[in-house]
Amino acid sequence: MRLEGVNLPKGKRIEVALTYVLGVGRSTSKKILNELKIDLDTKVEDLKEADQDRIREAVGKLTTEGDLRRSVSADVKRIQEIGTYRGFRHRRRLPVRGQRTKTNARTKRGSKKTAGSGKLKITKK
């Protein structure tokens, strides 16, 4: 099943498979399926065509995938332009939400760089 430009995995339960769409998490997935009265344990491959259409329509009402990405990047650009502290942290590619950076923050800061001469050390044989 294809939804919002994303192929949903066939062997997974529909509750989990819907989370492959950006902007749909577990709680939103449960809410949609409960409103449509679709069993959460149904596999994607076992869904009827009518159910697939109803799910597409329900997810279509949400802000997902490309629109959500554009919205988030526009928000980040806006806080950078108005010169907030958060915008400054985004610009410098540092953690934005108050995490420590003396240690950790490797995902944001990149691989560890050590200070030193950079010369090769001779090892004894």
Secondary structure, 3 states (H helix, E strand, C coil): CEECCEECCCCCEHHHHHHHCCCCCHHHHHHHHHHCCCCCCCEHHHCCHHHHHHHHHHHHCCCCHHHHHHHHHHHHHHHHHCCCHHHHHHHCCCCCCCCCCCCCCHHHHCCCCCCCCCCCCCCCC
